[in-house]
Amino acid sequence: MRLGDDLYVDVDDDGTVRVGWGEPDWFGPGHPTRPAAVGAATERTDDLGVATEVAVTEGDVVCSVRAYRDRRLVVFRIEARTAVDDLATGAFDQPSVGWPVFTPADRVDGGAPDGLAALAFQHCEFGLPAVVGPALDGFFLLPHRPPTGWPLVLRSGDGRTLLVAPLDEFHEQTIGLNGGTVRAGWHGDLVGVPEGFTTELAVIGGDDPRACLDEWAAVVLGRAGTVRPGRWSDALASRLSYWTDNGAAYWYRTEPGHDVAGSVVAAVDELRDRGVPLGAVQLDSWFYPHADLRPFDTDDWVVPPSAMVAWEERDDVLPDGIADLRGRLGRPTLVAHIRHLASDAPVAVAGGAPTDGPYAVGTPEIYARWLDQCLAWGVETFEHDWLVEVFFGVRWLRERPGRARAWQEAIDAAARDRGITLQWCMGTPADFARTATLTQVTSVRTCGDHGYIATAGQLWAWFCVTNAIARSLGLAPFKDVFRTDPDVAGDEGEPEALLSVLSTGPVGLGDRVGRTDVDLALRTCRADGVLIKPDVPIAATGASMLANAAFVPALVVAECWTDHAAGRWTYVMAFDPHPGDDTVEGEIRLADLGEASPTTDRVVLWDARAATATVVPADHAVPVSLGREEWTYLVLAPVLDGDLAVIGDVSKLVPAGDARIGVSPVDGGVEVLVKGAGETVTVTGWAATAPTADGHPVDHDPSTGLWTVPVDVPSRGWATVTLHP
């Protein structure tokens, strides 16, 4: 029988299902791992709409499929009619109850569309994206994590897209990859489930991977009633910060003549003396004891995954404590790192923490104790690292449904009670999705460590692609610390700073004393350190998400924007992340930028690197030719009535960010609200003829059309300038 119309499912008498959209078999035949007993079709109405449902198994566990009437949506459900035990298969990627298990090699002739490609986000740290062809086999996956991943995205040559992802119970569901099958269902470490335990796996159809992600996230967030804290919810994401994590100058290193505390203090003091307004300082794992201590000032770059023995200052590193260090730093916001807990840690033993070999998972009481410690130290953001290591390191979390959720919700509740924000690090897609029920997570890491394992360009691609998940869920990604010292960063400092500020998340400097490019650092923020950033995080376009650009030469195009009353300003970065020497030829099609596409007939195309402005139509295509880790950056400003456009403060990486300007139409012109902190801001724009500005001098170059207006902003508040064509 057939369920659905546009996006549909064919169900055979033996329980085999095929998902079709034009073509009849995008995934290959799917089946349950339990004996089939196909029932009659029935109509169901739930929070997703009206659907036709068919059950394909009977007994203690029922597998069913629903195809929705008024949307491109199919949901595969698994429900335990009774409590079920002895489920574990011995392998996380081998579901105990699989529904469906697809075999792409057995598709019917003509079953899949031309040009089909697949993208999966591995169930590993930072959700590594991996792209393969139509066989859905041979994903490049990190070998130390299970070969599983979601969301799973299939995109045809004409752009049609199907996305597969859980709608609930994110830590209990898996999509196993490779080996010739795509195995969705309850992961193989789940020992048992209670009566009534139900999971839902969605197949969503859309015209672009990003649109499908947004549809998925809307369901997840809507069901949870999620209200995100916003871009300015904590000091970490609001102002420049200094970091000491892996990739930073003082991660397990000291400045000659200084101890650890002295090195960090010297770096922060020197930055402030040079006019860099830091708002937060991060303290990494070097300050507390863990099982295998990494020595300081070594060239060994292996990151030891050993567990934490105690979350307290090491006497040999910070003998005077963190509170004293904070005082020496000028009492900034502190961000404190924490990792997975050792099973023999005194707090784990005394607190009865669940253990598994060398690891333990903190109880609610233990986390409450640690977050009380944050208050005593002056820590305002609790950075929980190694989330994936906790989940895969302590089997207890995976044996029964709801345990991983309870673990993370307990952290969130304790943080909320104390007014502390959270950053998730080394999280999986399940951890990203679980934030739908959390209130304190303000940022998440979405790519590997700076300067570690992968090349800079590969990390840029990873960051921009995985950001698509974070952005759909309303999360602020953190790109990680970056270096501006040309002796260390080479030519990578500027694109690192650009990606960082376009993330909407933290912007973290990590240079040695005296080696920060101050001019570059100040291009990210106002004089008071407030970051000038877009409304939404930068993310790869749908086509770029499946370009596999980190592993083959291909162009990555990523976008984000700022909305003002006068329209939408778009920021577009394009780069070649591949470490080879091939030159990538391509184009940036303004009409293919999705939500970031121009909303006016014409835009001013500001080439930020060349400092040139060109008026182009909304369907313009910009040719691009880039070599290894080369990049370009464009700002699109709408051409308003009177042939007038405001580009913004082009001395900053995000010229039109709402922390710097606001643009509103007024009768016969435009009003620009300029924000700052005791600084003179030069506003730049384009006009066909020289505009006038009430009370302000205007410099207009008729050969380029560019105009500038200097605006003095008081130390507190703002100033306005009204321009007329």
Secondary structure, DSSP 8 states (H G I E B T S, - for coil): -EE-SSSEEEE-TTS-EEEESSSS-SS--EE-SS-------EEEEETTEEEEEEE---SSEEEEEEEESSSSEEEEEEEESS-B-----S-TTS-SEEEEEE-GGG--TT-S-TT-EEEEEESSGGG-EEEE-TT-------TTS-SBEEEEEEE-TTS-EEEEEESS-TTTEEEE-STT-EEEEE-TT---B-TT-EEEEEEEEESSHHHHHHHHHHHHHHHHT-----TTSSHHHHB-EE--STTSTTSS---TT--HHHHHHHHHHHHHHTT----EEEE-GGGS-BSS---SS----------BS-SS--TTT-TTHHHHHHHHTTS-EEEEEE--EETT-HHHHHHT--EETTEE---HHHHHHHHHHHHHHTEEEEEE--HHHHHHH-THHHHSTTHHHHHHHHHHHHHHHHT-EEEE-S--HHHHHHGGG-SSEEEEE-S--TTSSS-HHHHHHHHHHHHHHHHHTT-EEE---B---HHHHTT-HHHHHHHHHHTSS--EE---TT---HHHHHTTB-TT-BB---SS--EE-HHHHTS-TTTSS--EEEEEEEEETTEEEEEEEEE---SSS--EEEEEEGGGSGGGS-SSSEEEEEETTTTEEEEEETT-EEEEEE-TT-EEEEEEEE-BTTTEEEEE-TTSSSTT-TTTEEEEEETTEEEEEEE-SSEEEEEEEEESS--EETTS--EE-TTT-EEEEEEEE-SSSEEEEEEE-
